[in-house]
């Protein structure tokens, strides 16, 4: 296992201060890293039963890398995969390879069937909500009181309202109107009995930050992020266009977007100018129903 010898002193990250660090520089990325490592250690210190979600996408792979930096080359809590059985083949191959290579304690839990989800939701949202039900089962079975997730504020409007330490009710419900203030890196971690916490160490990162950090730290990623010619993709014919996945989700509800970016440098260059949203290839909350994503989040979706 790789031993992380490089360490950075903790510096409170404040991108609002002009000239604090120039975005994209190694110093800027190290400040992002330092803040995330601080959050990991704070969560590990304050929460008794801690676990982390692993979706095998770019963000959660960065989280594993940060956790290993925070805890001297190991991840000291279990990783959870809520498995719908609909991950793409390349994703399952990535999981099997790196779960062994990184020596993590992986809990792969099969999600309940579609029939157990809310029938009033659009189809893509119902598929996604299977993960919410699966996570509830994992929490009930293992008694975790804190779950680390890889969401970022810039991904989607509802996620911009999150906190680093976000309380959830008994059923995992999220009350957007009742969120604790977080000033000057003072995080509230003590809540009423029965409350669980979601911890978001990447909340202050952007998609571009993630890719620049992946390049800096040489973090493995699923090859689906790189552009290639696509013909048939889960029933859609793209006629051989150069395309890549910006976000990884389940088969049939996630699709590639047009792109010629076939290397990390090309992805970084593309992200500096693109107007295409990161979740453009995922119909949930867009093509189907603009409110569906917010409904899922309120019900406990990751």
Helices and strands as residue ranges (DSSP letters): H 26-46, E 50-53, H 58-70, E 78-83, H 89-101, E 106-110, G 114-116, H 123-142, E 146-148, G 159-161, E 165-168, E 196-199, H 207-217, G 223-225, E 228-233, E 236-244, E 257-258, H 264-271, H 292-298
